[in-house]
Amino acid sequence: MKWYEEKDAENDVIVASRIRLLRNLRDYKFPWKLEEEDAKRLTKELEEKLCGIGSLDGRSYQTWDLLTMTQTKRNALRERRMISRRAAKEPGYAGLICSADDAVSLTINCEDHLRMQISHAGSQLRQSWKEMDKIDDYINELYPYAFDDQVGYLTTYPTNIGTGMRAYLVLHLALLDSVSRFDDMVDEIGRFGLKLKPAFSSDRQLNGNMYVLYNEKTLGTSEEEILELLDKVGGQLASQERTLRDNSIEQHRLEVEDICYKAYGTIRYSKLMTLKMGMHLVSQLRWGQEKQIIRFKEYCNFYEIMMGMQEANLTAQNKTTGVSKQNQLRADYLRSCLPELVQP
């Protein structure tokens, strides 16, 4: 089972939690300073030394060479936020250790010596941090980290110095992002050292109402303070979204039902589907399912579907290119994922 198939009580709005740590090894040059042979040697050494992390959580792990991986495969991993943009485009001699459930990924020797990440479904920031902290301690016993007593962990980019940690909440703001004050809310969130941005694309039209909330500040704050702030602000956003959904159903139930069933019918019978339209329709079905406006014979994981319909993931599944062909394959993919309805 993949991590995003987990069911959490709060994942109606809080879809996923993620912790990312950046670390560099004290006794080695930073990746951008390493000569080619040294980079190859360090990557191989880390892959061999870190293969035992499965003993910490019982997961099975596999090692990949990012440089020899196809561009489409790297792009697909990037769409699923398992590797960075740099690792997808210019991996160099980077390696990847990834768990079978896709929850844990360790990118080796790309921007930093280690980019470690763990994801869970729903509101599980602290569980994610608990597991990541254990992996971090395990590696630190093998290798001392580059650390300064005044500023904290040293990273390639100054914006990551300090804790080296980014904590993320993926939020489905199906109604909140359409209110007139939404942009003001985004600006207000920035005053707390957090950022709210589209989860799948910088273009909100392609985003399916999915957003990621994360800390921009890593220096001068603790991991616990970051988690507490994310929980507080994420919880407030989720509460406002739930209120809007409840009010919409109470005041306009028939219209909401009509939107959901039309979305279902469009997906069920479409022969071509653009990414923009597909994300929009799936977003409507997702919150309709969570509020039981539309009921399926089996639970449908629409977040997984959103990841699967992205361009690189769709291409990786079908080994094809071309916009028109992708639109056809996306329509086929969505139909294949859609469960049968429970008849009212």
N, C-alpha and C positions, 0 to 999 in steps of 0.2 A: 504494500500500500504506500502511495506517495504521501508526503506530508500534507499536501493541500486537500487530501481526502479525509483528514481528521475532522470530526464534528465538535464544535465548541458552542457553548450556550450563547456567546456574544457575537458569533460570526455572521449574524444578520447584517450588521453594519461594519464591525471590526473584522475584516476578512482574514488578515494575517498579521503575525508579529515576526520581526526579524532583528537579529543582532549581527553587526559586522565589526570585526576588530582588524586593525592594521598593526603589524609588528615587524621590526627589523632586528637582525642578529648583531649583537655587540661586536663580535670578533670578525665580521666580514664587511667588505665595502658595500655601500648601498647598490641596488641593482643597476642603476644608470651609470655607475662607475666601474662595474665589472667588465673585464675583458671577455671575449666570446668563450674561450675555453674554461675560464673560471665560472662563468654563468652556467655552462653545461654541467660542470662538475658539482656546483652547489645545488642545482636543481635535482640532479640524480641522488645526491647525498640526502637531501631533505625528503625526497620521495621514499627512500629506503628507511630512513629513521622514523618517519611519521606513519608508516603503514600499520603501526600497532594501535592507532587511536580507536579502532573498533572495540578494543578491550574496555574502553571507558563507557560505551553506551550500548554495546551489543549489536550495532549496525554493521552491515557488510560494506566495504569500501572498494573502489576501483580507481586506478591511476591512469591519467590520460596525458598525452603530449599535445599541448595546444598548438604548437607550430605545425605539426603534421595533420592536425584535424582540419577538415574542410571549413571554408569560410562560412558556409551555410550552417554547419553544426555549431560553430562558435557563435554565430548570430542568434541561433536558437537558444543557446545557453544564456546569452545576454538578454534576450526577450524574457526569459524566466528569471532574470536577475541573479543568476548563479555565478557569473563572472562580470568583470568591469568592462566598460566600453573600450579601454585600452587593450585589455586582454583579448577582446574580440577582433579588434582591427590590427593591432601590432603586438602579437604575443611574445615575440622574441623566443627565448628558450625557456618559456614558462611551462610549468606542469600544473595539473589539476588532480586533486584527490577529492572524490565525490562519493557520498553515501548512496546506496541503492534507492533510498526513498527520496532522494534529491534534497533532503533537509539540510545536510551539512556539505559545504564545499570549501576547500582550501586551495587557493591559487598560490602557486609557488614561484617566486622570483620574477614578478612582473613589475608593477610600479614599486611595490615594497617586497621584502623577502616573503612575507606571508599576508595574505588577505583571507581571513577566516570568517565564515558566515554560517548562521543557523537560522532556520525558519520553522514556524509552527502556525497552524491554522488558528484563527480567532485571537482573542486577547490573552496572549501568553508571553508577554515580554519578560517577566521574571523567570519563568521556566526556561525560556530561550537563553537568558543571561546565565542562569545556573549551569546549564549544559556547556555554554561557551566558555565560562570561567574555568570549568574543569579541563577542557581541552587546552585552554591558554596556559594553565598551571603545568599540565603534562609536558607541553612543548618547552616551557621555560625551564623545566628541570633538565632537559636535554641541551638547551642552548640559552645562555644568558642574553637578555634583550638589550637593545640600545635604549638606555634610559638616563634621563637627567633628573637630579633631585629637585630642581626648581620647576622645570616645565613638564616633566613626565616622559612618556614614550616618544621617541624620535621617529618621525615619518618623512617620506620623500617630499610630500607637500605640506607646507606650514599649516594649512587649514585643518590638518588632522592631528597635529601635535597635542599632547596632553593625555587624555584617556585613550586616544586612537580609536574611539568607539563611536559608531553611529547606531542608533536604535530607531527602528521603523515600525509604523503601524500602517497597514493598507486598509483604507476605508472606502466603503461603497456609499457615496453621498448622492443617491439617485435623485433626491428632491432638493437637498440643501444647496447644491451647486447652481440651481436655477433661481434662487431668491435674489432680490435686487442688492442685498447687502453682502453677498458672498465675497466679492473682491475686497471689501473693507475688512471682512473677517480674516481673509488671507493676510492682509497687511498687519492686522492686529496680532496675529499669531507670530509674525516675524519679530515683533517687539520682545517676545519671550525667548528669542534665540532658536526658534523652531522654524521649519519651512513646510508648507503644504503645496504639493505640486502634483500634476497628473501622473498616474502610475505607469501607464503604458506608452504614452506619447506626449510630447510637448504641445501637441495640437489637441485641445480639449474636445474637438469634434470626433476624434478617434479613440477617446479614452474610456467610453462606457461608464462614465460617472465614477471611475475609480481614481482614488488619490492616495498619495503616500505622505505621511506626516513623519518628520524626522528632525533630529537635533543638528543644527549647524555648528553649535558651539561645542568644542571638545577640550578647550584649554580653560583652566580655572574652575572646573566643575567636576564632581565625582560621578561614577557610574550610577550610583543610587539616585543622585539628584536628577540625572538625565532620565532614568526610568520613571521616577515619580512625576516629572513634568510631562512626559509623553502620556502616561496613564491619565493624568488630570485633563489635559487638553483634548486628547483623543476621546476620553469619556464624555466630555462636554459636547464635542461634535457629534458623537454617536447619539447622545440624548436628544439633541436638536433634530437630527435626522429622523429618529423614531417618532418624535412628536409630530413632525410634518407628515410622516406616513400615516399615523393614526388619524390625524385630522383630515387628511385627504380621503381616507376610506370612510370615515364617519360622515363627511359632507358630500362626497362625490363617488360613492361606491360603484354605481353603475358605470360611470365614466372610466374608473380605474379598471373594472372588470373588462370593459370594452377594449382598453389599451392592451391589457395582458393577452386577451384572446386573439386580438388582431396580430400581435407580435408572434404568438404561437403559429397562427395560420400562415403568416408571411414566411416564417422559417420553414414550416412544413411543406410548402408548395413552391418555394422559390427555386429557380434553376441557376441563377447568378446572385452572388451576394458580395457587395463591397465590404471592406473592413469597417468603414464608418457605419454603415447600416447594420451590419452584424453586431457590432459592439453595442449600438443603441438598443436593438431588439433584445439582446441577451440581458442587458442591464434591466430592462423593464420586466422580463421574466424572472430575473433573480429576486428582485424585491417583492414581486407578486407571489412567488413561491414562499418566501419567508413569512409573508403576512397571510398565507393561505387564501389569497384571492384566486389563484389558479393552482389546482392540485394535480400532481402527477402520480402515476402508479408506483414510482420509485423516486427517491430523492435525486435531484440533478445537481451536480457540482458545476455551477455556471462560471465560477472563477477559473477552474481547470479548462473549461471550454474557451474562455477568453484568451488564455495563454495559447491554447492549441490552434486558434484561428489567426494568430499573428503570422506575418509573412514568412519569416524564416522557419518557424515551426511547421507551418503548412507545407512549405517547400521540402523540408527535411523528411516529412512523412510521406510525401508523394513524388519527390525527386523531379519536380517540374518547375518551369519558370514562365513568365508572361502574365500580364495583368488579367487578361480575359480568362486564361486557364485557371489562374488562382481564384478568381471570382466564382468559377464553376466548382472548383474543388472545395472552396469555403462553403458554398451552399450544400454540397454533398456531405461535407463534414458536419455541419450544423444539423442537418436532417438526421444523420446517423446517431448523433448524441442526444437527440430530443426524445424523452420518454413519452409513452402514451398518457393521455389525460384520464383522470378519474371523472367519469361522466356525472354532471350535477344532477 
